[in-house]
Structure formats: structure tokens, C-alpha cells
Amino acid sequence: MEKGTGAAPRRVDTAEIGRTQFSYFDFMMAAFVTILLLSNVIGAGKVATVDLPLIGDWPFGAGILFFPVSYVLGDVLTEVYGYAHARRVIWAGFGAVLFMAFMSWVVVRLPPAPDWGNQAAYEAVFGQVPRIVAASVCAFWAGEFVNSFVMAKMKLMTGGKYLWTRTIGSTVFGEGVDSLIFYPLAFWGAEGWTNHLVLIVLLTQWALKVGWEVLLTPFTYLVVNMLKRREGVDVFDTGTNFTPFRTRI
């Protein structure tokens, strides 16, 4: 397929793409997996606070600052390259998260050298509760696929118009499924977590993630339009097999 030269992209359907070698797809995949891993490693374990007017200090998980960016990139991937390419990236991220969890488990449990005194700190930073890891992996997998599916279907429904409706709409559903799976699986019945608190945190985190998506809408438009011009195509998922259980494009 002829590559774009900066001119307006032409509409193509799934069957026309085949195994086209896109110029920027690999970079987008790398960015998606990198943000996903770092938001889980660096941001997941820290609870930060923000001073809100009339409310005071409000705690929030630090990972929320960057994890929603993976949903933004998921939107970009689906919008520019189609559901099948986004599905391949989601599976790559899923495998990377599983390996990260396994590697953390192995390295933390290796016996430390007698003169190395940082084992407790290392366990505090990289030690992971199996229940939370399982909840996180399941929530990510389901939420990202819902996000991509809704994005692709809404593009067909709107004829490719009104990008903001599908970026926000897909996040409402995708982050909703993510939160509905993660918080009950991770914390329902856990010590220190009442059922009421789980629901409050679930709704708060979902609202914050959707709000973050809304704020990033101009950035999403910028990246989507740039990539469509550079790749020279605007992919529509006509005739796409939307099963999540495959990696072949």
C-alpha cells in the first residue's frame, strides 16, 4: 500500500489493510507498553494527596496520573490503525504485565546477600500482593478490549466524524469495566476495606480517569491527525472479526 506524504488520508476498510507495514505503528506499540508497565511499577504503590479548595487534602493513587494515558494511546491505535492492530498491542501489553509480575515475584524472593541491607525496602517497592496483581491483569485486559471495541463501533456509527464522542465514550465504558473488575477483585472483603469504601474509591477513580481523558482530548486530536496524515490512511473496521482471542492482524 502506498504510504502517505502528508496529504489527506484516504478511507480504507479492514480487508484492504492486510499486513501493511506502517511507519509509526511499532513506536505506538512501544509507547503503550512502556506507559502501561511504568504506571504499574512506579505509580501503583503510592497514595498521594492534592489540596482541593473547600475540601482539603484528597488522597488518590499516584498511578492515575499516567495509567489513563494507556487508554488515550489505545484510542489512537484503534482510530488510526483499526481494531485488529489495537488488539495485537493489547495482547503485547498483557504479556508484558504478566512477565513483569513474574519477574518481580522471583527477584523479590531471591535470598539477599548477607551484607545487603535493602531487602525490606525492595520488598516494599516491588513486592506485589497476588490478589491485586490478578485483579489488575484481568481489569486491564477486559477494559482495554471494551475501550477498543466501543471506539471502533462508534467510528462506524458516526462515519468517522466527531472523534471526541468516541474517545470519551469508549473511555467511559472501558474505564468503567476496568474499575468494576479491579476494585471488587482486589479489595472486596479485604482488611481495612468496607464495601462502602470500595464503591466510593471505584466511582472516584472512574470519574477521575474519564475526566483525565476529557482533558487530553486536544492531545488525542493532534496525535490522531498527525498519524493519519503520515500513514496516509483512515481505517474503518468494516467486516472486522472483533473477537479478542487472537493476535493475528
Backbone bond lengths (Angstrom), bond angles and torsions (degrees), N, CA, C in turn:
res aa  C-N    CA-C-N  psi(-1)  N-CA   C-N-CA  omega(-1)  CA-C   N-CA-C  phi
1 M - - - 1.461 - - 1.528 109.15 -
2 E 1.312 116.24 135.89 1.460 120.48 -178.47 1.516 110.26 -68.12
3 K 1.314 115.79 135.13 1.456 120.71 -178.60 1.506 110.70 -81.23
4 G 1.352 115.48 157.34 1.452 121.00 -179.95 1.515 111.85 -76.97
5 T 1.303 114.88 156.80 1.462 121.07 179.35 1.511 110.91 -122.18
6 G 1.334 116.98 20.45 1.451 120.46 -179.04 1.510 112.56 102.39
7 A 1.351 117.44 -7.46 1.459 120.92 178.07 1.515 109.17 -76.09
8 A 1.350 115.11 175.28 1.458 119.71 -179.63 1.521 109.85 -61.23
9 P 1.336 119.02 133.52 1.465 121.03 -179.25 1.516 111.56 -68.21
10 R 1.312 116.48 149.89 1.467 119.88 177.03 1.518 109.87 -100.09
11 R 1.327 115.06 148.03 1.463 120.35 -179.57 1.524 110.14 -73.34
12 V 1.340 115.52 132.47 1.455 121.32 174.62 1.517 108.43 -134.01
13 D 1.342 115.64 149.61 1.456 121.07 176.54 1.526 109.30 -97.33
14 T 1.322 115.42 170.00 1.459 121.12 -174.79 1.521 112.62 -55.03
15 A 1.318 117.01 -42.67 1.464 120.55 -176.09 1.525 112.59 -63.91
16 E 1.311 117.80 -24.51 1.464 121.16 -178.30 1.529 112.98 -81.56
17 I 1.311 117.23 -15.31 1.461 119.88 -174.25 1.513 111.85 -77.92
18 G 1.355 115.62 -46.52 1.464 119.55 -178.39 1.513 110.78 57.25
19 R 1.308 115.77 -130.70 1.468 121.93 179.70 1.532 110.67 -109.16
20 T 1.319 115.42 43.11 1.455 120.82 178.67 1.524 110.85 -55.29
21 Q 1.315 116.26 134.62 1.459 121.23 177.75 1.528 108.62 -89.82
22 F 1.310 116.37 97.36 1.454 120.74 179.44 1.527 110.22 -76.15
23 S 1.312 115.67 153.22 1.460 120.90 -175.51 1.524 113.29 -77.77
24 Y 1.343 116.70 -30.83 1.460 119.52 -170.71 1.529 113.57 -119.27
25 F 1.323 117.05 0.10 1.467 119.73 -176.60 1.521 112.23 -60.98
26 D 1.334 117.13 -43.50 1.472 120.45 -178.64 1.528 111.15 -62.14
27 F 1.333 116.43 -37.48 1.465 119.66 178.90 1.528 110.79 -66.75
28 M 1.322 116.88 -38.74 1.466 120.82 179.08 1.525 110.60 -66.90
29 M 1.337 116.50 -39.47 1.465 119.94 177.10 1.531 110.40 -62.76
30 A 1.333 116.24 -45.11 1.462 120.03 179.88 1.523 110.88 -62.02
31 A 1.332 117.43 -41.26 1.466 120.98 179.25 1.520 110.81 -64.05
32 F 1.329 117.07 -42.12 1.468 122.14 -179.66 1.531 110.47 -61.10
33 V 1.333 116.58 -50.83 1.464 120.45 -177.20 1.529 110.67 -66.38
34 T 1.330 117.18 -38.61 1.465 120.46 179.91 1.518 111.47 -62.63
35 I 1.324 117.16 -48.92 1.462 120.58 -179.78 1.517 111.04 -64.09
36 L 1.324 116.53 -38.95 1.460 120.53 178.90 1.528 111.26 -61.11
37 L 1.327 117.23 -47.81 1.462 120.98 -178.48 1.522 111.72 -67.49
38 L 1.323 117.40 -45.79 1.461 120.04 -177.29 1.519 112.32 -66.75
39 S 1.337 116.84 -36.79 1.468 118.88 179.33 1.521 110.72 -67.33
40 N 1.336 117.07 -29.12 1.467 120.31 176.96 1.518 112.15 -79.73
41 V 1.344 117.48 -37.12 1.460 120.77 -176.87 1.522 111.42 -79.57
42 I 1.339 116.50 -49.46 1.454 120.50 -172.27 1.525 112.74 -87.06
43 G 1.326 116.67 -41.38 1.461 118.70 -171.34 1.511 116.46 -94.32
44 A 1.341 116.64 -21.74 1.465 118.72 -169.78 1.520 113.67 -66.20
45 G 1.326 117.33 -34.30 1.461 119.52 -172.02 1.511 115.78 -88.94
46 K 1.326 118.69 -4.71 1.456 119.80 -174.66 1.526 111.27 -107.18
47 V 1.331 115.45 132.73 1.461 121.68 172.59 1.525 107.15 -102.63
48 A 1.329 116.81 118.34 1.462 122.70 179.71 1.523 109.43 -107.28
49 T 1.325 116.55 174.33 1.461 120.83 177.25 1.519 109.80 -132.80
50 V 1.314 115.63 151.37 1.452 122.29 173.78 1.524 107.61 -128.94
51 D 1.317 116.53 139.83 1.462 121.94 -178.32 1.516 109.17 -87.80
52 L 1.331 116.97 105.80 1.457 121.88 -178.31 1.523 110.31 -95.55
53 P 1.333 117.97 138.48 1.471 120.78 177.30 1.532 111.22 -58.15
54 L 1.318 115.53 135.25 1.480 124.02 177.69 1.524 113.58 70.02
55 I 1.333 116.80 -7.84 1.468 120.27 -178.86 1.517 111.24 -113.69
56 G 1.327 116.75 -40.97 1.456 121.28 -177.14 1.514 111.44 95.35
57 D 1.313 116.53 -154.91 1.470 120.62 -177.86 1.530 110.83 -65.95
58 W 1.341 114.99 129.42 1.466 120.76 179.52 1.529 107.90 -124.81
59 P 1.340 118.00 116.28 1.464 119.90 -178.00 1.528 112.27 -75.05
60 F 1.316 115.64 148.44 1.466 120.51 175.64 1.525 108.40 -155.43
61 G 1.322 115.51 153.63 1.456 120.38 176.57 1.518 110.16 -71.97
62 A 1.322 117.01 126.94 1.462 120.72 -175.10 1.527 112.59 -61.49
63 G 1.310 117.36 -27.27 1.454 120.67 -179.25 1.512 113.80 -63.24
64 I 1.343 116.56 -19.56 1.460 119.84 -177.98 1.521 112.04 -66.11
65 L 1.330 117.03 -19.30 1.462 120.09 179.58 1.526 112.13 -68.02
66 F 1.330 116.52 -30.00 1.458 119.00 -173.78 1.522 114.18 -121.75
67 F 1.333 119.00 -27.56 1.461 119.89 -179.31 1.526 112.87 -57.54
68 P 1.357 120.40 -41.07 1.469 119.05 178.54 1.516 114.07 -60.58
69 V 1.346 117.45 -19.36 1.464 119.40 177.31 1.528 110.05 -62.59
70 S 1.339 117.08 -29.34 1.467 119.23 177.10 1.524 110.35 -63.70
71 Y 1.330 117.35 -34.10 1.464 120.36 176.51 1.525 110.69 -70.16
72 V 1.335 117.21 -37.23 1.459 120.58 175.94 1.526 109.91 -61.04
73 L 1.344 116.48 -46.21 1.456 120.05 178.06 1.523 111.21 -65.26
74 G 1.335 116.74 -35.03 1.460 119.74 175.09 1.520 111.21 -61.91
75 D 1.329 116.71 -40.24 1.466 120.87 175.90 1.522 110.87 -61.98
76 V 1.331 115.98 -45.57 1.466 120.68 -179.34 1.529 110.31 -61.59
77 L 1.329 116.89 -45.20 1.459 121.03 -179.06 1.527 111.71 -61.16
78 T 1.330 116.91 -44.75 1.460 120.51 -179.86 1.511 111.26 -67.63
79 E 1.324 116.84 -42.84 1.454 121.72 -178.01 1.521 112.02 -65.41
80 V 1.318 116.82 -42.40 1.462 120.73 -174.57 1.526 112.02 -86.39
81 Y 1.348 117.66 -45.03 1.460 121.18 -170.81 1.528 114.15 -107.84
82 G 1.337 117.37 -10.97 1.452 120.17 178.96 1.517 113.32 95.41
83 Y 1.328 115.00 166.40 1.463 121.71 -174.24 1.530 112.46 -62.55
84 A 1.341 117.69 -40.01 1.463 120.04 -175.76 1.522 111.46 -63.37
85 H 1.325 117.23 -41.04 1.460 119.91 177.77 1.536 110.87 -68.53
86 A 1.332 116.16 -40.30 1.469 119.77 177.52 1.523 110.63 -63.31
87 R 1.326 116.62 -38.70 1.473 120.93 178.59 1.520 110.71 -60.60
88 R 1.317 117.39 -40.80 1.462 121.34 178.77 1.529 110.79 -62.74
89 V 1.334 116.09 -39.91 1.466 120.67 179.38 1.527 111.01 -68.02
90 I 1.322 117.06 -40.06 1.467 120.62 179.00 1.532 110.09 -61.25
91 W 1.319 116.93 -42.86 1.462 119.43 178.18 1.526 111.35 -65.70
92 A 1.334 116.78 -36.45 1.467 119.59 176.07 1.520 110.33 -62.40
93 G 1.337 116.82 -43.25 1.457 120.68 177.50 1.516 111.95 -65.10
94 F 1.328 116.56 -38.83 1.463 121.42 179.04 1.531 110.43 -61.76
95 G 1.337 116.70 -45.90 1.452 120.47 178.27 1.519 112.45 -64.35
96 A 1.345 115.91 -38.06 1.466 119.93 179.87 1.527 111.14 -65.79
97 V 1.320 117.46 -40.23 1.466 121.17 179.45 1.527 110.46 -66.59
98 L 1.322 116.70 -41.47 1.464 119.77 177.84 1.526 110.90 -62.04
99 F 1.319 117.03 -44.10 1.472 119.43 179.41 1.526 110.83 -65.76
100 M 1.336 117.27 -39.27 1.461 120.79 177.64 1.524 110.84 -59.68
101 A 1.334 116.59 -44.15 1.463 120.56 179.39 1.527 110.83 -63.82
102 F 1.344 116.71 -42.68 1.463 120.35 179.41 1.524 111.22 -65.26
103 M 1.339 116.56 -44.19 1.454 120.37 179.99 1.528 111.04 -63.01
104 S 1.326 117.18 -41.69 1.464 121.01 178.32 1.521 110.59 -60.68
105 W 1.331 115.37 -44.29 1.468 120.51 -178.67 1.538 110.58 -61.78
106 V 1.330 117.15 -44.71 1.466 121.12 -178.66 1.524 111.14 -66.54
107 V 1.341 116.55 -49.55 1.463 120.44 -174.27 1.528 111.29 -66.22
108 V 1.325 117.48 -40.27 1.464 120.35 179.80 1.510 111.31 -62.91
109 R 1.326 116.61 -35.98 1.459 120.06 -175.13 1.527 114.24 -88.89
110 L 1.311 117.28 -5.36 1.467 118.08 173.78 1.531 109.93 -64.28
111 P 1.338 118.04 134.48 1.480 119.88 179.80 1.530 110.44 -60.71
112 P 1.330 117.97 128.25 1.467 120.39 179.62 1.522 111.43 -74.22
113 A 1.311 115.16 156.10 1.467 120.45 174.98 1.529 109.27 -64.14
114 P 1.333 118.39 147.96 1.473 121.03 -175.59 1.527 113.52 -57.37
115 D 1.329 117.61 -33.49 1.463 119.58 -176.74 1.525 113.00 -97.68
116 W 1.347 116.81 13.27 1.470 120.29 178.09 1.523 108.42 -101.99
117 G 1.336 117.31 114.55 1.457 120.16 -171.19 1.510 115.73 -102.88
118 N 1.335 117.76 21.85 1.466 119.67 -175.50 1.529 113.52 -110.10
119 Q 1.345 116.97 16.83 1.460 119.04 -176.41 1.526 112.10 -62.65
120 A 1.326 117.15 -42.16 1.471 119.48 -178.59 1.530 111.04 -63.01
121 A 1.335 116.37 -43.30 1.460 119.88 178.51 1.527 110.71 -65.02
122 Y 1.314 116.52 -39.47 1.465 121.30 179.87 1.528 110.50 -63.65
123 E 1.334 115.81 -42.31 1.460 119.58 178.33 1.524 111.07 -65.50
124 A 1.349 116.80 -37.41 1.456 120.04 -179.86 1.517 111.85 -64.89
125 V 1.336 116.65 -35.04 1.464 120.90 -177.28 1.527 111.89 -84.29
126 F 1.328 116.90 -45.85 1.456 120.53 -171.16 1.525 114.22 -108.24
127 G 1.330 117.36 -10.66 1.449 118.82 176.62 1.520 110.60 -67.69
128 Q 1.319 117.04 136.29 1.458 121.57 -176.39 1.522 110.91 -126.26
129 V 1.328 114.55 137.50 1.458 120.63 176.55 1.523 108.18 -77.74
130 P 1.341 118.70 123.93 1.472 120.10 -176.19 1.521 113.66 -53.74
131 R 1.327 116.68 -37.49 1.461 119.19 -178.41 1.525 110.75 -63.50
132 I 1.328 116.89 -42.03 1.462 120.76 -178.73 1.522 110.72 -70.43
133 V 1.325 117.40 -38.38 1.465 120.89 177.23 1.524 110.23 -61.32
134 A 1.340 116.90 -46.54 1.461 120.64 179.92 1.520 111.02 -62.24
135 A 1.334 116.17 -42.47 1.464 119.87 179.06 1.522 111.04 -63.64
136 S 1.328 116.42 -41.11 1.455 120.97 -178.51 1.524 111.65 -64.99
137 V 1.334 116.42 -44.25 1.464 120.48 -178.68 1.525 110.97 -65.38
138 C 1.322 116.83 -45.45 1.464 120.54 179.54 1.526 111.74 -63.28
139 A 1.333 116.23 -42.66 1.454 120.91 -178.70 1.520 110.98 -65.98
140 F 1.328 116.83 -43.13 1.464 120.42 178.41 1.520 111.24 -59.89
141 W 1.331 116.81 -48.96 1.460 121.15 -176.33 1.533 111.04 -60.08
142 A 1.321 116.52 -49.83 1.463 119.92 -177.74 1.527 111.47 -68.79
143 G 1.328 117.26 -44.58 1.458 120.67 -177.43 1.508 112.92 -63.25
144 E 1.327 117.80 -42.85 1.460 120.65 -178.96 1.523 111.57 -66.87
145 F 1.325 117.04 -38.88 1.461 118.71 179.24 1.526 111.67 -69.78
146 V 1.315 117.80 -37.96 1.460 120.26 175.36 1.525 109.83 -63.09
147 N 1.319 116.36 -43.62 1.461 121.23 179.46 1.534 110.92 -58.41
148 S 1.325 116.91 -47.66 1.457 120.76 -178.04 1.522 111.77 -68.55
149 F 1.328 116.69 -39.74 1.468 121.06 179.46 1.527 111.07 -62.50
150 V 1.323 116.62 -48.76 1.466 120.66 -179.86 1.526 110.52 -63.18
151 M 1.331 116.18 -40.67 1.464 120.97 178.81 1.525 111.18 -58.85
152 A 1.333 116.63 -48.38 1.463 121.21 -177.99 1.523 111.65 -66.19
153 K 1.328 117.52 -42.90 1.463 121.15 -179.33 1.526 111.54 -66.80
154 M 1.328 116.90 -40.12 1.463 119.79 179.75 1.533 111.05 -68.28
155 K 1.328 117.13 -30.21 1.466 119.39 176.64 1.514 110.47 -65.02
156 L 1.330 116.45 -40.42 1.459 120.12 176.63 1.530 110.73 -65.82
157 M 1.326 116.37 -41.42 1.467 120.64 -178.51 1.527 112.52 -65.07
158 T 1.325 116.23 -36.33 1.475 120.22 -176.94 1.517 112.79 -95.15
159 G 1.331 117.50 0.90 1.453 119.96 -178.25 1.513 113.61 64.60
160 G 1.316 116.33 26.27 1.458 120.83 179.41 1.513 114.47 85.24
161 K 1.323 117.51 1.90 1.465 120.96 179.65 1.537 110.11 -91.23
162 Y 1.306 115.10 168.22 1.473 122.19 172.69 1.533 112.07 55.42
163 L 1.314 115.53 57.82 1.466 120.59 -178.33 1.518 111.90 -53.92
164 W 1.328 117.87 -38.38 1.463 120.94 -176.53 1.519 112.33 -61.33
165 T 1.353 117.40 -31.47 1.464 118.94 -179.09 1.520 111.43 -66.19
166 R 1.327 116.57 -37.38 1.470 117.85 -178.10 1.518 112.94 -85.54
167 T 1.339 118.41 -29.38 1.464 117.77 175.30 1.528 110.52 -65.73
168 I 1.321 116.02 -43.45 1.467 119.60 179.40 1.526 110.74 -74.89
169 G 1.338 116.31 -44.99 1.466 119.60 -179.21 1.509 113.04 -60.66
170 S 1.336 117.23 -42.27 1.470 120.07 179.43 1.521 111.13 -66.50
171 T 1.341 116.68 -34.12 1.462 119.83 178.13 1.520 111.55 -70.05
172 V 1.315 117.18 -37.99 1.469 120.37 176.51 1.527 110.19 -55.34
173 F 1.328 116.72 -46.13 1.461 120.14 -179.00 1.531 111.59 -77.22
174 G 1.333 116.72 -45.49 1.462 119.76 -177.21 1.520 112.95 -63.36
175 E 1.347 116.16 -49.96 1.469 119.67 178.26 1.523 110.73 -68.04
176 G 1.332 117.47 -29.43 1.461 120.05 176.26 1.513 111.63 -63.38
177 V 1.334 116.08 -46.62 1.464 120.40 177.83 1.526 110.37 -64.93
178 D 1.338 116.68 -41.99 1.463 121.04 177.96 1.520 110.89 -56.44
179 S 1.332 117.17 -49.46 1.468 121.24 -177.84 1.524 111.93 -68.74
180 L 1.334 117.22 -40.13 1.463 121.02 -179.85 1.521 111.74 -63.48
181 I 1.320 117.74 -29.23 1.458 121.04 178.47 1.523 111.23 -86.01
182 F 1.351 116.56 -47.61 1.455 119.85 -171.07 1.523 113.44 -65.93
183 Y 1.312 118.67 -54.85 1.469 120.07 -170.61 1.527 113.38 -66.89
184 P 1.337 120.17 -44.36 1.478 117.49 174.66 1.529 112.94 -63.41
185 L 1.351 117.71 -42.75 1.458 119.24 -179.64 1.528 111.92 -65.26
186 A 1.334 116.61 -37.05 1.461 120.39 -174.91 1.519 112.79 -82.73
187 F 1.342 118.35 -34.93 1.467 119.22 -167.12 1.523 115.37 -128.92
188 W 1.321 119.56 -9.01 1.469 119.79 -177.47 1.525 109.61 -64.57
189 G 1.325 116.48 119.86 1.456 121.72 -179.46 1.514 114.20 81.42
190 A 1.336 117.80 0.49 1.460 120.69 179.38 1.521 110.41 -74.82
191 E 1.324 116.09 154.54 1.457 121.08 -179.37 1.530 110.24 -61.10
192 G 1.314 115.83 131.07 1.455 121.55 179.69 1.512 114.50 86.37
193 W 1.334 117.20 -4.49 1.461 121.30 -178.71 1.528 109.37 -116.44
194 T 1.329 115.96 109.43 1.457 119.70 172.36 1.527 108.43 -80.54
195 N 1.322 115.88 160.14 1.466 119.21 177.92 1.526 110.99 -60.32
196 H 1.330 116.12 -36.90 1.461 120.52 178.99 1.523 111.16 -63.57
197 L 1.341 116.66 -42.32 1.465 120.53 -179.77 1.521 110.93 -65.24
198 V 1.330 117.28 -39.80 1.465 120.29 178.12 1.529 110.04 -58.97
199 L 1.324 116.76 -44.50 1.468 120.35 -178.99 1.525 111.65 -66.57
200 I 1.331 116.64 -40.26 1.462 120.60 179.87 1.528 110.58 -63.50
201 V 1.338 116.77 -47.56 1.461 120.88 179.73 1.526 110.68 -64.40
202 L 1.338 116.25 -40.61 1.464 120.98 178.82 1.525 110.59 -57.36
203 L 1.326 116.61 -51.45 1.464 120.81 -177.58 1.524 112.04 -67.29
204 T 1.344 115.78 -38.25 1.467 119.45 -179.76 1.519 111.11 -65.36
205 Q 1.328 117.09 -47.51 1.455 120.86 -179.30 1.531 111.19 -64.21
206 W 1.330 116.87 -40.09 1.471 120.41 178.11 1.526 110.70 -61.89
207 A 1.329 116.92 -45.37 1.465 120.38 -179.86 1.531 111.01 -64.40
208 L 1.338 117.61 -40.30 1.456 120.73 179.67 1.527 111.38 -65.94
209 K 1.324 117.37 -40.01 1.461 120.65 179.97 1.524 111.41 -66.61
210 V 1.335 116.50 -41.48 1.464 119.63 177.26 1.525 110.23 -65.50
211 G 1.333 116.45 -41.16 1.461 120.08 177.52 1.519 112.23 -61.67
212 W 1.320 116.13 -38.24 1.465 121.43 177.39 1.529 110.02 -63.24
213 E 1.325 116.45 -40.10 1.469 120.96 177.35 1.527 110.65 -61.67
214 V 1.323 116.55 -42.31 1.466 120.53 179.51 1.535 109.96 -61.48
215 L 1.319 117.05 -44.75 1.461 120.73 -179.50 1.535 111.75 -63.88
216 L 1.319 117.18 -31.32 1.463 121.06 -178.20 1.525 113.24 -87.73
217 T 1.331 117.64 2.87 1.465 120.68 -178.51 1.533 113.21 -55.69
218 P 1.336 120.18 -45.26 1.477 118.55 177.35 1.528 112.84 -58.68
219 F 1.346 116.96 -38.80 1.463 120.72 177.49 1.525 110.35 -64.61
220 T 1.333 117.33 -40.27 1.459 121.37 178.57 1.519 110.86 -61.39
221 Y 1.329 116.63 -45.32 1.469 120.74 177.34 1.523 110.87 -58.17
222 L 1.326 116.76 -44.25 1.456 121.72 -177.68 1.526 111.23 -60.83
223 V 1.340 116.38 -48.42 1.461 120.72 -177.70 1.527 111.23 -68.57
224 V 1.337 117.24 -43.93 1.467 121.12 -179.54 1.526 110.83 -60.24
225 N 1.322 117.10 -49.04 1.458 120.00 -178.33 1.526 111.97 -64.21
226 M 1.332 116.75 -38.95 1.457 120.03 178.80 1.519 111.37 -64.31
227 L 1.351 116.64 -46.18 1.456 120.07 -178.09 1.527 111.83 -67.01
228 K 1.327 117.52 -38.98 1.465 119.63 178.52 1.520 111.09 -62.42
229 R 1.320 116.55 -40.69 1.470 119.11 178.43 1.521 110.85 -66.66
230 R 1.332 116.74 -43.18 1.463 119.82 -177.63 1.531 111.77 -68.54
231 E 1.351 116.81 -39.62 1.458 119.88 -179.18 1.529 111.61 -81.22
232 G 1.337 116.84 -23.48 1.458 121.04 176.63 1.506 114.98 81.20
233 V 1.340 118.81 9.42 1.460 121.33 -177.91 1.525 110.60 -135.30
234 D 1.322 114.46 157.27 1.464 122.41 172.26 1.526 105.90 -129.81
235 V 1.322 117.22 103.40 1.461 122.53 -169.24 1.528 111.12 -84.31
236 F 1.330 115.86 131.70 1.460 123.46 173.76 1.524 108.19 -116.74
237 D 1.331 116.71 135.35 1.462 121.26 -174.57 1.524 111.95 -86.53
238 T 1.320 115.92 55.90 1.455 121.26 174.38 1.524 109.02 -79.18
239 G 1.316 116.92 122.69 1.459 120.70 -179.69 1.505 114.92 77.90
240 T 1.319 118.46 11.67 1.461 122.10 -179.67 1.525 111.08 -72.04
241 N 1.324 116.87 139.98 1.464 122.37 170.51 1.536 106.75 -83.46
242 F 1.327 117.14 110.77 1.455 121.29 -172.38 1.522 113.89 -89.23
243 T 1.320 117.98 12.89 1.465 117.60 176.09 1.525 109.82 -62.36
244 P 1.323 117.79 138.73 1.470 119.46 176.35 1.521 112.72 -81.69
245 F 1.344 117.19 -9.33 1.471 120.45 -169.97 1.523 112.20 -94.37
246 R 1.323 115.27 54.25 1.451 120.85 173.92 1.531 107.80 -162.43
247 T 1.305 116.82 156.65 1.460 120.91 177.25 1.514 111.55 -118.74
248 R 1.322 117.40 -9.58 1.470 120.42 -179.75 1.516 110.04 -70.41
249 I 1.318 116.62 137.55 1.467 121.74 177.99 1.522 109.78 -87.10
